[in-house]
Amino acid sequence: MGQRLTAIATRTGDDGSTGLGDGSRTSKDSLRVHAMGEVDELNSQLGVLRALLAPALQETTQELLRGIDSLMHEVQHDLFDLGGELCIPGYEQLHAHQVLRLDEALALHNASLPRLAEFILPGGSRHAAQAHVCRAVCRRAERAVVALAAAESLRPLAQQYLNRLSDLLFVLARVLNRQAGGLDIMWDRKR
């Protein structure tokens, strides 16, 4: 993988370009840099979700939250793997077992939820609301990766991972609302 920075303010980007992990430079408004930024924002929003969960993790009865926090910890690492692939064209760091982990978590958590008969509004508990923010940012990151894949060679695994993660974040928002003693807020189409 590319070199690690020892100096953060390098000034090499003052001209509107940025360095990729392979040493090449590209415009800061390129599709690749845009996709990298969206994945970075998603990872940051997941950090906020984990920070919101942290106080509740101190309670011994919060096994569900500990499991979600642990899963999000792995996801944050996966997103760095994905960032590595985006930063170094042709580099492969994301693996099929990481998508499978999301599939398994999705099946596990979705099995505990009642079937949806209507769309739900983002919100509810603070934890659920932040999971919805993460889901929306994940969808945006997915769109950026799809745009990059249409213009440059990119493995489909990146798109698959983000697509599955956004589904999981939706399900986790529902789980977190129930864990907090609330219910999903249904869209009222007749209001």
KOLLUM-749718 format. One line per field, with one value per atom (N, C-alpha, C): z, y, x; atom name; residue in three letters. Coordinates in nm, 2 decimals, always signed. Atoms other than C-alpha are relative to their C-alpha. Example, Ala and Ser with C-alpha at 12.3 -4.5 7.8 and 13.67 -1.06 7.14 Angstrom:
# KOLLUM-749718
z +0.00,+0.78,+0.00,+0.00,+0.71,+0.08
y -0.12,-0.45,+0.12,-0.11,-0.11,+0.11
x +0.09,+1.23,+0.09,-0.09,+1.37,-0.08
atom N,CA,C,N,CA,C
rest ALA,ALA,ALA,SER,SER,SER
//
This chain:
# KOLLUM-749718
z +0.00,+0.00,+0.00,+0.02,-0.05,+0.13,-0.11,+0.17,+0.10,-0.11,+0.51,+0.01,-0.02,+0.56,+0.13,-0.12,+0.82,+0.03,-0.01,+0.75,-0.06,+0.05,+0.71,-0.10,+0.08,+0.56,-0.10,+0.10,+0.25,-0.11,+0.10,+0.03,-0.14,+0.14,-0.27,-0.07,+0.06,-0.32,-0.02,+0.02,-0.34,-0.14,+0.14,-0.71,-0.05,+0.03,-0.69,-0.04,+0.03,-0.74,+0.14,-0.12,-0.49,-0.04,+0.03,-0.47,+0.03,-0.02,-0.51,+0.07,-0.07,-0.32,-0.09,+0.09,-0.63,-0.04,+0.03,-0.64,-0.11,+0.11,-0.93,+0.06,-0.05,-0.90,-0.09,+0.07,-1.00,+0.05,-0.04,-0.98,+0.12,-0.12,-0.65,-0.03,+0.04,-0.84,-0.09,+0.08,-1.02,+0.06,-0.05,-0.99,+0.11,-0.10,-0.80,+0.14,-0.13,-0.54,+0.06,-0.05,-0.51,+0.07,-0.06,-0.44,+0.13,-0.13,-0.18,+0.11,-0.10,-0.01,+0.06,-0.05,+0.01,+0.10,-0.09,+0.16,+0.13,-0.12,+0.41,+0.09,-0.08,+0.51,+0.07,-0.06,+0.56,+0.12,-0.11,+0.78,+0.12,-0.11,+0.99,+0.06,-0.06,+1.03,+0.08,-0.08,+1.15,+0.13,-0.12,+1.40,+0.10,-0.08,+1.52,+0.06,-0.05,+1.55,+0.12,-0.11,+1.76,+0.12,-0.12,+1.98,+0.07,-0.07,+2.05,+0.07,-0.07,+2.14,+0.12,-0.10,+2.37,+0.14,-0.14,+2.69,+0.04,-0.03,+2.66,+0.01,+0.00,+2.61,+0.14,-0.14,+2.98,+0.08,-0.07,+3.09,-0.04,+0.03,+3.12,-0.08,+0.07,+2.97,-0.15,+0.14,+2.63,-0.10,+0.09,+2.45,-0.15,+0.14,+2.13,-0.05,+0.03,+2.13,-0.02,+0.01,+2.19,-0.13,+0.13,+1.89,-0.12,+0.11,+1.67,-0.01,-0.01,+1.79,-0.06,+0.05,+1.72,-0.16,+0.14,+1.37,-0.07,+0.06,+1.30,+0.00,+0.00,+1.41,-0.12,+0.11,+1.15,-0.13,+0.12,+0.89,-0.02,+0.01,+0.96,-0.06,+0.06,+0.88,-0.14,+0.14,+0.57,-0.09,+0.08,+0.45,-0.02,+0.03,+0.49,-0.11,+0.11,+0.27,-0.13,+0.12,+0.02,-0.04,+0.03,+0.04,-0.06,+0.06,-0.04,-0.14,+0.14,-0.35,-0.09,+0.08,-0.46,-0.01,+0.01,-0.38,-0.09,+0.08,-0.57,-0.11,+0.11,-0.91,-0.02,+0.02,-0.96,+0.13,-0.13,-0.59,+0.05,-0.06,-0.42,+0.15,-0.14,-0.05,+0.06,-0.05,-0.01,-0.05,+0.03,-0.01,+0.01,+0.00,-0.07,+0.14,-0.14,+0.30,+0.07,-0.07,+0.40,-0.04,+0.05,+0.19,+0.07,-0.06,+0.33,+0.15,-0.14,+0.69,+0.01,+0.00,+0.60,-0.03,+0.03,+0.45,+0.12,-0.13,+0.77,+0.10,-0.10,+0.99,-0.04,+0.05,+0.77,+0.02,-0.02,+0.79,+0.15,-0.15,+1.17,+0.05,-0.06,+1.25,-0.06,+0.07,+0.99,+0.05,-0.05,+1.13,+0.13,-0.12,+1.46,-0.02,+0.03,+1.29,-0.06,+0.07,+1.19,-0.15,+0.15,+0.81,-0.01,+0.03,+0.68,-0.10,+0.09,+0.53,-0.07,+0.05,+0.46,+0.02,-0.02,+0.42,+0.14,-0.13,+0.74,-0.02,-0.01,+0.82,+0.08,-0.08,+0.93,+0.13,-0.13,+1.30,+0.11,-0.12,+1.63,+0.11,-0.10,+1.89,-0.07,+0.06,+1.85,-0.07,+0.06,+1.77,-0.14,+0.13,+1.50,-0.10,+0.09,+1.36,-0.07,+0.05,+1.32,-0.10,+0.09,+1.16,-0.14,+0.13,+0.90,-0.07,+0.06,+0.84,-0.07,+0.06,+0.78,-0.12,+0.12,+0.54,-0.12,+0.11,+0.34,-0.06,+0.05,+0.32,-0.07,+0.06,+0.23,-0.14,+0.14,-0.07,-0.09,+0.08,-0.18,-0.04,+0.04,-0.16,-0.10,+0.11,-0.36,-0.13,+0.13,-0.63,-0.05,+0.04,-0.64,-0.06,+0.05,-0.68,-0.13,+0.13,-0.95,-0.11,+0.10,-1.14,-0.04,+0.02,-1.10,-0.08,+0.07,-1.22,-0.14,+0.14,-1.53,-0.08,+0.07,-1.62,+0.00,-0.02,-1.50,+0.05,-0.04,-1.43,+0.16,-0.14,-1.08,+0.03,-0.03,-0.92,+0.05,-0.05,-0.86,+0.15,-0.15,-0.50,+0.07,-0.07,-0.40,+0.00,+0.01,-0.53,+0.09,-0.08,-0.37,+0.15,-0.15,-0.03,+0.04,-0.04,-0.02,-0.01,+0.02,-0.15,+0.12,-0.11,+0.12,+0.13,-0.12,+0.39,+0.02,-0.02,+0.32,+0.04,-0.04,+0.35,+0.15,-0.14,+0.68,+0.09,-0.08,+0.81,+0.02,-0.01,+0.74,+0.10,-0.09,+0.93,+0.14,-0.14,+1.22,+0.06,-0.05,+1.24,+0.07,-0.05,+1.29,+0.13,-0.12,+1.55,+0.11,-0.11,+1.74,+0.05,-0.05,+1.76,+0.09,-0.08,+1.90,+0.13,-0.12,+2.15,+0.09,-0.08,+2.27,+0.05,-0.04,+2.33,-0.09,+0.09,+2.03,-0.12,+0.12,+1.70,-0.12,+0.12,+1.34,-0.02,+0.02,+1.24,-0.15,+0.14,+0.94,-0.08,+0.10,+0.64,-0.01,+0.00,+0.65,-0.14,+0.14,+0.28,-0.01,+0.01,+0.36,+0.09,-0.09,+0.59,-0.06
y -0.12,+0.00,+0.12,-0.12,+0.36,+0.05,-0.05,+0.56,+0.07,-0.07,+0.70,+0.14,-0.14,+1.07,+0.02,-0.05,+1.21,+0.14,-0.14,+1.57,+0.01,-0.01,+1.64,+0.12,-0.11,+1.99,+0.00,+0.02,+1.90,+0.12,-0.11,+2.19,-0.04,+0.05,+1.97,+0.00,+0.00,+1.99,+0.14,-0.14,+2.37,+0.03,-0.02,+2.34,-0.07,+0.07,+2.14,-0.15,+0.14,+1.80,-0.07,+0.08,+1.52,-0.13,+0.12,+1.22,-0.13,+0.13,+0.87,-0.10,+0.09,+0.57,-0.06,+0.06,+0.46,+0.11,-0.10,+0.79,+0.10,-0.09,+0.94,+0.11,-0.12,+1.27,+0.01,-0.02,+1.35,+0.12,-0.11,+1.63,-0.03,+0.02,+1.67,-0.01,+0.02,+1.68,-0.12,+0.12,+1.35,-0.09,+0.10,+1.07,-0.09,+0.09,+0.86,+0.07,-0.07,+1.13,+0.02,-0.02,+1.20,-0.13,+0.12,+0.83,-0.03,+0.02,+0.82,+0.09,-0.09,+1.12,-0.04,+0.05,+0.97,-0.11,+0.12,+0.65,+0.05,-0.06,+0.86,+0.06,-0.06,+1.06,-0.11,+0.11,+0.73,-0.05,+0.05,+0.60,+0.10,-0.09,+0.92,+0.00,+0.01,+0.90,-0.13,+0.12,+0.54,+0.02,-0.04,+0.68,+0.08,-0.08,+0.92,-0.10,+0.10,+0.62,-0.08,+0.07,+0.43,+0.08,-0.09,+0.73,+0.02,-0.01,+0.76,-0.13,+0.13,+0.39,-0.02,+0.03,+0.41,+0.01,-0.01,+0.53,-0.13,+0.11,+0.25,-0.14,+0.12,-0.01,-0.03,+0.02,+0.03,-0.08,+0.08,-0.14,-0.15,+0.14,-0.51,-0.07,+0.06,-0.58,+0.04,-0.05,-0.42,-0.09,+0.09,-0.73,+0.03,-0.03,-0.63,+0.12,-0.12,-0.29,-0.03,+0.04,-0.45,-0.07,+0.07,-0.67,+0.09,-0.10,-0.38,+0.08,-0.08,-0.18,-0.08,+0.09,-0.47,-0.01,+0.01,-0.51,+0.13,-0.13,-0.14,+0.03,-0.01,-0.16,-0.07,+0.08,-0.43,+0.08,-0.08,-0.22,+0.12,-0.11,+0.08,-0.04,+0.05,-0.13,-0.04,+0.04,-0.27,+0.13,-0.13,+0.09,+0.05,-0.04,+0.16,-0.09,+0.09,-0.15,+0.05,-0.05,-0.01,+0.13,-0.13,+0.33,-0.03,+0.04,+0.15,-0.03,+0.03,+0.01,+0.12,-0.13,+0.35,+0.08,-0.09,+0.52,-0.05,+0.07,+0.27,-0.07,+0.07,+0.18,-0.14,+0.14,-0.20,-0.07,+0.07,-0.27,-0.07,+0.07,-0.53,-0.03,+0.02,-0.53,-0.05,+0.04,-0.59,-0.14,+0.14,-0.96,-0.04,+0.05,-1.16,-0.03,+0.03,-1.27,+0.12,-0.12,-0.91,+0.03,-0.01,-0.89,-0.10,+0.11,-1.23,+0.04,-0.04,-1.09,+0.09,-0.09,-0.81,-0.08,+0.09,-1.07,-0.07,+0.07,-1.27,+0.09,-0.10,-0.97,+0.05,-0.05,-0.85,-0.11,+0.11,-1.19,-0.01,+0.01,-1.21,+0.11,-0.12,-0.86,+0.01,-0.02,-0.86,-0.10,+0.11,-1.19,+0.04,-0.04,-1.01,+0.11,-0.11,-0.74,-0.04,+0.03,-0.74,+0.05,-0.04,-0.71,+0.14,-0.14,-0.36,+0.00,-0.01,-0.27,+0.14,-0.13,+0.09,+0.06,-0.07,+0.32,+0.06,-0.06,+0.45,+0.13,-0.13,+0.80,-0.02,+0.01,+0.83,+0.07,-0.06,+0.90,-0.10,+0.08,+0.77,+0.03,-0.02,+0.72,+0.07,-0.06,+0.91,-0.10,+0.11,+0.58,-0.03,+0.04,+0.49,+0.12,-0.11,+0.84,+0.01,+0.00,+0.83,-0.12,+0.12,+0.48,+0.04,-0.04,+0.64,+0.10,-0.09,+0.92,-0.08,+0.09,+0.65,-0.07,+0.07,+0.47,+0.09,-0.09,+0.78,+0.04,-0.03,+0.86,-0.12,+0.12,+0.50,-0.01,+0.00,+0.53,+0.10,-0.10,+0.84,-0.05,+0.05,+0.67,-0.11,+0.10,+0.38,+0.06,-0.07,+0.62,+0.05,-0.05,+0.77,-0.11,+0.11,+0.43,-0.06,+0.04,+0.33,+0.09,-0.10,+0.65,-0.02,+0.03,+0.57,-0.13,+0.13,+0.21,+0.01,-0.02,+0.34,+0.07,-0.07,+0.55,-0.07,+0.06,+0.34,-0.15,+0.14,-0.03,+0.00,+0.02,-0.12,-0.13,+0.13,-0.45,+0.02,-0.01,-0.51,-0.01,+0.02,-0.60,+0.13,-0.12,-0.24,+0.05,-0.03,-0.17,-0.10,+0.10,-0.49,+0.03,-0.02,-0.41,+0.12,-0.12,-0.06,-0.02,+0.03,-0.18,-0.09,+0.08,-0.45,+0.08,-0.08,-0.21,+0.10,-0.09,+0.04,-0.07,+0.09,-0.24,-0.03,+0.03,-0.34,+0.12,-0.11,+0.01,+0.04,-0.02,+0.05,-0.10,+0.09,-0.27,+0.03,-0.03,-0.17,+0.12,-0.11,+0.16,-0.05,+0.06,-0.04,-0.07,+0.08,-0.27,+0.10,-0.09,+0.03,+0.08,-0.06,+0.19,-0.09,+0.09,-0.12,-0.02,+0.02,-0.16,+0.12,-0.12,+0.19,+0.01,+0.00,+0.10,+0.07,-0.07,+0.28,-0.09,+0.07,+0.18,+0.08,-0.07,+0.27,+0.11,-0.11,+0.60,-0.02,+0.03,+0.51,+0.13,-0.11,+0.74,+0.00,-0.01,+0.86,+0.06,-0.05,+0.89,+0.07,-0.06,+1.01,+0.13,-0.11,+1.30,+0.13
x +0.08,+0.00,+0.09,-0.07,+0.10,+0.08,-0.08,+0.33,-0.09,+0.07,+0.22,+0.05,-0.04,+0.23,+0.07,-0.05,+0.46,-0.03,+0.04,+0.37,-0.14,+0.13,+0.00,-0.02,+0.01,+0.03,+0.12,-0.11,+0.24,+0.00,+0.02,+0.11,+0.00,+0.00,+0.13,-0.14,+0.14,-0.25,-0.05,+0.05,-0.26,-0.04,+0.04,-0.29,-0.13,+0.12,-0.61,+0.02,-0.02,-0.45,+0.03,-0.03,-0.40,+0.08,-0.08,-0.17,-0.08,+0.06,-0.30,+0.10,-0.08,-0.16,+0.11,-0.10,+0.04,+0.10,-0.10,+0.23,-0.05,+0.05,+0.03,-0.08,+0.08,-0.16,-0.12,+0.12,-0.51,-0.07,+0.07,-0.75,-0.09,+0.08,-0.93,-0.15,+0.14,-1.26,-0.03,+0.01,-1.20,-0.11,+0.10,-1.46,+0.07,-0.07,-1.20,+0.01,-0.02,-1.13,-0.14,+0.14,-1.51,-0.04,+0.04,-1.57,+0.08,-0.08,-1.28,-0.06,+0.05,-1.43,-0.13,+0.13,-1.78,+0.02,-0.03,-1.64,+0.06,-0.06,-1.44,-0.11,+0.11,-1.75,-0.09,+0.08,-1.94,+0.07,-0.08,-1.66,-0.01,+0.02,-1.68,-0.13,+0.13,-2.05,-0.02,+0.00,-2.01,+0.07,-0.06,-1.77,-0.09,+0.10,-2.04,-0.10,+0.09,-2.28,+0.06,-0.06,-2.03,+0.02,-0.02,-1.96,-0.13,+0.13,-2.33,-0.04,+0.03,-2.35,+0.09,-0.10,-2.05,-0.05,+0.04,-2.22,-0.09,+0.09,-2.48,+0.07,-0.08,-2.21,+0.06,-0.05,-2.11,-0.10,+0.10,-2.43,+0.02,-0.03,-2.39,-0.12,+0.12,-2.74,+0.00,+0.01,-2.66,+0.08,-0.07,-2.53,-0.03,+0.04,-2.72,+0.08,-0.08,-2.55,+0.15,-0.14,-2.21,+0.02,-0.01,-2.27,+0.00,+0.01,-2.37,+0.13,-0.12,-2.07,+0.12,-0.11,-1.83,-0.01,+0.02,-1.98,+0.04,-0.03,-1.95,+0.15,-0.15,-1.58,+0.06,-0.05,-1.52,-0.03,+0.04,-1.71,+0.09,-0.09,-1.49,+0.13,-0.12,-1.19,-0.02,+0.03,-1.36,+0.00,+0.01,-1.42,+0.14,-0.14,-1.04,+0.05,-0.04,-0.99,-0.05,+0.06,-1.23,+0.07,-0.07,-1.06,+0.14,-0.12,-0.73,-0.01,+0.03,-0.88,-0.03,+0.03,-1.01,+0.12,-0.12,-0.68,+0.11,-0.11,-0.46,-0.07,+0.07,-0.61,+0.07,-0.05,-0.58,+0.03,-0.03,-0.52,-0.12,+0.11,-0.73,+0.02,-0.01,-0.79,-0.14,+0.13,-1.17,-0.02,+0.02,-1.27,-0.14,+0.14,-1.59,-0.05,+0.05,-1.60,-0.05,+0.05,-1.65,-0.14,+0.14,-1.96,-0.09,+0.07,-2.07,-0.03,+0.03,-2.03,-0.12,+0.12,-2.28,-0.12,+0.12,-2.52,-0.04,+0.04,-2.51,-0.06,+0.05,-2.56,-0.14,+0.13,-2.84,-0.11,+0.10,-3.02,-0.03,+0.02,-2.97,-0.09,+0.08,-3.10,-0.14,+0.13,-3.38,-0.10,+0.09,-3.52,-0.07,+0.07,-3.60,-0.10,+0.09,-3.81,-0.13,+0.12,-4.17,+0.01,+0.00,-4.24,-0.05,+0.04,-4.27,-0.12,+0.12,-4.61,+0.00,-0.01,-4.51,+0.14,-0.13,-4.21,+0.01,-0.02,-4.06,+0.08,-0.08,-3.93,+0.13,-0.12,-3.57,-0.02,+0.01,-3.56,-0.02,+0.03,-3.67,+0.11,-0.11,-3.39,+0.12,-0.13,-3.06,+0.08,-0.08,-2.89,-0.06,+0.07,-3.15,+0.01,-0.01,-3.15,+0.14,-0.13,-2.77,+0.03,-0.01,-2.79,-0.07,+0.06,-3.03,+0.09,-0.09,-2.78,+0.11,-0.11,-2.51,-0.05,+0.06,-2.75,+0.00,+0.01,-2.81,+0.14,-0.14,-2.43,+0.05,-0.04,-2.37,-0.05,+0.06,-2.61,+0.07,-0.07,-2.43,+0.14,-0.13,-2.10,-0.01,+0.02,-2.24,-0.02,+0.02,-2.36,+0.14,-0.13,-2.01,+0.09,-0.08,-1.85,-0.05,+0.06,-2.10,+0.05,-0.04,-2.01,+0.15,-0.14,-1.64,+0.02,-0.01,-1.69,-0.05,+0.04,-1.87,+0.11,-0.10,-1.57,+0.14,-0.13,-1.28,-0.02,+0.00,-1.20,-0.01,+0.01,-1.32,-0.07,+0.06,-1.41,-0.14,+0.14,-1.78,-0.02,+0.01,-1.71,-0.02,+0.02,-1.69,-0.15,+0.14,-2.04,-0.09,+0.07,-2.17,+0.01,-0.02,-2.02,-0.09,+0.08,-2.18,-0.15,+0.14,-2.51,-0.05,+0.04,-2.53,+0.01,-0.02,-2.40,-0.12,+0.11,-2.68,-0.12,+0.12,-2.94,+0.02,-0.02,-2.78,-0.02,+0.02,-2.78,-0.15,+0.14,-3.15,-0.06,+0.05,-3.22,+0.05,-0.05,-3.00,-0.07,+0.07,-3.18,-0.13,+0.12,-3.50,+0.02,-0.04,-3.33,+0.03,-0.04,-3.19,-0.13,+0.13,-3.54,-0.07,+0.06,-3.68,+0.07,-0.08,-3.39,-0.02,+0.02,-3.46,-0.15,+0.14,-3.83,-0.09,+0.08,-3.96,-0.04,+0.04,-4.11,+0.04,-0.03,-4.05,-0.11,+0.09,-4.21,-0.05,+0.05,-4.43,-0.04,+0.04,-4.48,-0.15,+0.14,-4.84,-0.03,+0.03,-4.93,-0.13,+0.13,-5.28,-0.01,+0.00,-5.18,-0.05
atom N,CA,C,N,CA,C,N,CA,C,N,CA,C,N,CA,C,N,CA,C,N,CA,C,N,CA,C,N,CA,C,N,CA,C,N,CA,C,N,CA,C,N,CA,C,N,CA,C,N,CA,C,N,CA,C,N,CA,C,N,CA,C,N,CA,C,N,CA,C,N,CA,C,N,CA,C,N,CA,C,N,CA,C,N,CA,C,N,CA,C,N,CA,C,N,CA,C,N,CA,C,N,CA,C,N,CA,C,N,CA,C,N,CA,C,N,CA,C,N,CA,C,N,CA,C,N,CA,C,N,CA,C,N,CA,C,N,CA,C,N,CA,C,N,CA,C,N,CA,C,N,CA,C,N,CA,C,N,CA,C,N,CA,C,N,CA,C,N,CA,C,N,CA,C,N,CA,C,N,CA,C,N,CA,C,N,CA,C,N,CA,C,N,CA,C,N,CA,C,N,CA,C,N,CA,C,N,CA,C,N,CA,C,N,CA,C,N,CA,C,N,CA,C,N,CA,C,N,CA,C,N,CA,C,N,CA,C,N,CA,C,N,CA,C,N,CA,C,N,CA,C,N,CA,C,N,CA,C,N,CA,C,N,CA,C,N,CA,C,N,CA,C,N,CA,C,N,CA,C,N,CA,C,N,CA,C,N,CA,C,N,CA,C,N,CA,C,N,CA,C,N,CA,C,N,CA,C,N,CA,C,N,CA,C,N,CA,C,N,CA,C,N,CA,C,N,CA,C,N,CA,C,N,CA,C,N,CA,C,N,CA,C,N,CA,C,N,CA,C,N,CA,C,N,CA,C,N,CA,C,N,CA,C,N,CA,C,N,CA,C,N,CA,C,N,CA,C,N,CA,C,N,CA,C,N,CA,C,N,CA,C,N,CA,C,N,CA,C,N,CA,C,N,CA,C,N,CA,C,N,CA,C,N,CA,C,N,CA,C,N,CA,C,N,CA,C,N,CA,C,N,CA,C,N,CA,C,N,CA,C,N,CA,C,N,CA,C,N,CA,C,N,CA,C,N,CA,C,N,CA,C,N,CA,C,N,CA,C,N,CA,C,N,CA,C,N,CA,C,N,CA,C,N,CA,C,N,CA,C,N,CA,C,N,CA,C,N,CA,C,N,CA,C,N,CA,C,N,CA,C,N,CA,C,N,CA,C,N,CA,C,N,CA,C,N,CA,C,N,CA,C,N,CA,C,N,CA,C,N,CA,C,N,CA,C,N,CA,C,N,CA,C,N,CA,C,N,CA,C,N,CA,C,N,CA,C,N,CA,C,N,CA,C,N,CA,C,N,CA,C,N,CA,C,N,CA,C,N,CA,C,N,CA,C,N,CA,C,N,CA,C,N,CA,C,N,CA,C,N,CA,C,N,CA,C,N,CA,C,N,CA,C,N,CA,C,N,CA,C,N,CA,C,N,CA,C,N,CA,C,N,CA,C,N,CA,C,N,CA,C,N,CA,C,N,CA,C,N,CA,C,N,CA,C,N,CA,C
rest MET,MET,MET,GLY,GLY,GLY,GLN,GLN,GLN,ARG,ARG,ARG,LEU,LEU,LEU,THR,THR,THR,ALA,ALA,ALA,ILE,ILE,ILE,ALA,ALA,ALA,THR,THR,THR,ARG,ARG,ARG,THR,THR,THR,GLY,GLY,GLY,ASP,ASP,ASP,ASP,ASP,ASP,GLY,GLY,GLY,SER,SER,SER,THR,THR,THR,GLY,GLY,GLY,LEU,LEU,LEU,GLY,GLY,GLY,ASP,ASP,ASP,GLY,GLY,GLY,SER,SER,SER,ARG,ARG,ARG,THR,THR,THR,SER,SER,SER,LYS,LYS,LYS,ASP,ASP,ASP,SER,SER,SER,LEU,LEU,LEU,ARG,ARG,ARG,VAL,VAL,VAL,HIS,HIS,HIS,ALA,ALA,ALA,MET,MET,MET,GLY,GLY,GLY,GLU,GLU,GLU,VAL,VAL,VAL,ASP,ASP,ASP,GLU,GLU,GLU,LEU,LEU,LEU,ASN,ASN,ASN,SER,SER,SER,GLN,GLN,GLN,LEU,LEU,LEU,GLY,GLY,GLY,VAL,VAL,VAL,LEU,LEU,LEU,ARG,ARG,ARG,ALA,ALA,ALA,LEU,LEU,LEU,LEU,LEU,LEU,ALA,ALA,ALA,PRO,PRO,PRO,ALA,ALA,ALA,LEU,LEU,LEU,GLN,GLN,GLN,GLU,GLU,GLU,THR,THR,THR,THR,THR,THR,GLN,GLN,GLN,GLU,GLU,GLU,LEU,LEU,LEU,LEU,LEU,LEU,ARG,ARG,ARG,GLY,GLY,GLY,ILE,ILE,ILE,ASP,ASP,ASP,SER,SER,SER,LEU,LEU,LEU,MET,MET,MET,HIS,HIS,HIS,GLU,GLU,GLU,VAL,VAL,VAL,GLN,GLN,GLN,HIS,HIS,HIS,ASP,ASP,ASP,LEU,LEU,LEU,PHE,PHE,PHE,ASP,ASP,ASP,LEU,LEU,LEU,GLY,GLY,GLY,GLY,GLY,GLY,GLU,GLU,GLU,LEU,LEU,LEU,CYS,CYS,CYS,ILE,ILE,ILE,PRO,PRO,PRO,GLY,GLY,GLY,TYR,TYR,TYR,GLU,GLU,GLU,GLN,GLN,GLN,LEU,LEU,LEU,HIS,HIS,HIS,ALA,ALA,ALA,HIS,HIS,HIS,GLN,GLN,GLN,VAL,VAL,VAL,LEU,LEU,LEU,ARG,ARG,ARG,LEU,LEU,LEU,ASP,ASP,ASP,GLU,GLU,GLU,ALA,ALA,ALA,LEU,LEU,LEU,ALA,ALA,ALA,LEU,LEU,LEU,HIS,HIS,HIS,ASN,ASN,ASN,ALA,ALA,ALA,SER,SER,SER,LEU,LEU,LEU,PRO,PRO,PRO,ARG,ARG,ARG,LEU,LEU,LEU,ALA,ALA,ALA,GLU,GLU,GLU,PHE,PHE,PHE,ILE,ILE,ILE,LEU,LEU,LEU,PRO,PRO,PRO,GLY,GLY,GLY,GLY,GLY,GLY,SER,SER,SER,ARG,ARG,ARG,HIS,HIS,HIS,ALA,ALA,ALA,ALA,ALA,ALA,GLN,GLN,GLN,ALA,ALA,ALA,HIS,HIS,HIS,VAL,VAL,VAL,CYS,CYS,CYS,ARG,ARG,ARG,ALA,ALA,ALA,VAL,VAL,VAL,CYS,CYS,CYS,ARG,ARG,ARG,ARG,ARG,ARG,ALA,ALA,ALA,GLU,GLU,GLU,ARG,ARG,ARG,ALA,ALA,ALA,VAL,VAL,VAL,VAL,VAL,VAL,ALA,ALA,ALA,LEU,LEU,LEU,ALA,ALA,ALA,ALA,ALA,ALA,ALA,ALA,ALA,GLU,GLU,GLU,SER,SER,SER,LEU,LEU,LEU,ARG,ARG,ARG,PRO,PRO,PRO,LEU,LEU,LEU,ALA,ALA,ALA,GLN,GLN,GLN,GLN,GLN,GLN,TYR,TYR,TYR,LEU,LEU,LEU,ASN,ASN,ASN,ARG,ARG,ARG,LEU,LEU,LEU,SER,SER,SER,ASP,ASP,ASP,LEU,LEU,LEU,LEU,LEU,LEU,PHE,PHE,PHE,VAL,VAL,VAL,LEU,LEU,LEU,ALA,ALA,ALA,ARG,ARG,ARG,VAL,VAL,VAL,LEU,LEU,LEU,ASN,ASN,ASN,ARG,ARG,ARG,GLN,GLN,GLN,ALA,ALA,ALA,GLY,GLY,GLY,GLY,GLY,GLY,LEU,LEU,LEU,ASP,ASP,ASP,ILE,ILE,ILE,MET,MET,MET,TRP,TRP,TRP,ASP,ASP,ASP,ARG,ARG,ARG,LYS,LYS,LYS,ARG,ARG,ARG
//
